[in-house]
Amino acid sequence: MTDQSTPQVFTRVLPLLKSAPEEPVFESGYLDLLGGHPEEPSGPIQSFWESGLGSGFYDHVQSFARRVSPAFYRLPARTHPPLGGRVLDIGCGPGNVTAALGRQVGSTGLAIGLDVSRPMLTRAARTETSDNVGFIRADARDLPFPDGTFDLVTSLAALQLIPSPDDVLAAACRVLAPGGWLAVMVPTPRGGLMHQAVRLVGDRAGLTFFGPDEVAEQLYASGMRTVHTHRAGPVLWISAQRSS
Ligand SMILES: C[S@@+](CC[C@H](N)C(=O)[O-])C[C@H]1O[C@@H](n2cnc3c(N)ncnc32)[C@H](O)[C@@H]1O
């Protein structure tokens, strides 16, 4: 049930859920599907992103980094969603990518940002909610949508923070419509030695640093076709299309 304080966009989001809650909980403008007993953060970095200080810090850093190096953050052109399409942005953080996707799909389309961090979602909901952009609190490993719901699923700079990233990739593929695209961006240091060193540190910090082909291999294993990988500075982009 929604009331007048519920952002209008949720009248479009709730019917898409696998099982819509009888009494949906709206916190600071986002729909909370996890309630009050979240899992422990995966490590110190994720702990920081789940704090008010960390989410504010991240928001400033990402906005500066995107102004200075826009090419690193640009979605591969082939994945651009159709007008009127549905998009899911996994690990949306402060929601600026979700909002940009909302503008691309236009008013008849829908962009949903999903994250576990309350402070990130509070920022996202406050600044980016609109009639076709909404935010939900849910775990990327257990996406609350039926198979084939979205034309595009994105995940930028989030997969490295989530334990069992293979489960996230499999879930992302599951919710894609036939012919839909997945676009994933992960930080990846250049060079074999550097990669090994960072990987050791990452293990202690709850971060996964993926090898150049790891995500692509997992996507093939999840039944995706047409997998493309390219590096842009310190990040790796992987895009893949679900078979029609
Ligand atoms: C570095 S931020 C990236 C935010 C945004 N995608 C961007 O590019 O600016 C990573 C986000 O992933 C979220 N995250 C971590 N584990 C998650 C999980 N299990 N499910 C959903 N989101 C998660 C964090 O809370 C954080 O907001």
The ligand as a Tripos MOL2 file, in Angstrom:
@<TRIPOS>MOLECULE
LIG
   27    29     1     0     0
SMALL
NO_CHARGES

@<TRIPOS>ATOM
      1 C1         31.9220    2.3470   -4.7020 C.3       1 LIG1
      2 S1         30.1700    2.4520   -4.5710 S.3       1 LIG1
      3 C2         29.7050    2.6710   -6.2830 C.3       1 LIG1
      4 C3         28.4430    3.4650   -6.4290 C.3       1 LIG1
      5 C4         27.9760    3.7770   -7.8440 C.3       1 LIG1
      6 N1         27.7080    2.5660   -8.6030 N.3       1 LIG1
      7 C5         28.9390    4.6520   -8.6010 C.2       1 LIG1
      8 O1         29.4890    4.2060   -9.6210 O.co2     1 LIG1
      9 O2         29.1650    5.7960   -8.1720 O.co2     1 LIG1
     10 C6         29.7060    0.7430   -4.3130 C.3       1 LIG1
     11 C7         28.2980    0.5680   -3.7950 C.3       1 LIG1
     12 O3         27.9870   -0.8440   -3.7560 O.3       1 LIG1
     13 C8         27.1420   -1.0510   -2.6490 C.3       1 LIG1
     14 N2         27.0840   -2.4700   -2.2520 N.ar      1 LIG1
     15 C9         28.0190   -3.1860   -1.5840 C.ar      1 LIG1
     16 N3         27.5810   -4.4390   -1.3200 N.ar      1 LIG1
     17 C10        26.3280   -4.5190   -1.8570 C.ar      1 LIG1
     18 C11        25.3540   -5.5510   -1.9200 C.ar      1 LIG1
     19 N4         25.5820   -6.7680   -1.3810 N.pl3     1 LIG1
     20 N5         24.1820   -5.3030   -2.5260 N.ar      1 LIG1
     21 C12        23.9400   -4.0730   -3.0770 C.ar      1 LIG1
     22 N6         24.8230   -3.0420   -3.0550 N.ar      1 LIG1
     23 C13        26.0030   -3.2600   -2.4470 C.ar      1 LIG1
     24 C14        27.7680   -0.1500   -1.5810 C.3       1 LIG1
     25 O4         26.8950    0.0800   -0.5060 O.3       1 LIG1
     26 C15        28.1150    1.0920   -2.3790 C.3       1 LIG1
     27 O5         27.0910    2.0440   -2.3460 O.3       1 LIG1
@<TRIPOS>BOND
     1     1     2 1
     2     2     3 1
     3     2    10 1
     4     3     4 1
     5     4     5 1
     6     5     6 1
     7     5     7 1
     8     7     8 2
     9     7     9 1
    10    10    11 1
    11    11    12 1
    12    11    26 1
    13    12    13 1
    14    13    14 1
    15    13    24 1
    16    14    15 ar
    17    14    23 ar
    18    15    16 ar
    19    16    17 ar
    20    17    18 ar
    21    17    23 ar
    22    18    19 1
    23    18    20 ar
    24    20    21 ar
    25    21    22 ar
    26    22    23 ar
    27    24    25 1
    28    24    26 1
    29    26    27 1
@<TRIPOS>SUBSTRUCTURE
     1 LIG1         1 GROUP 0 **** ****
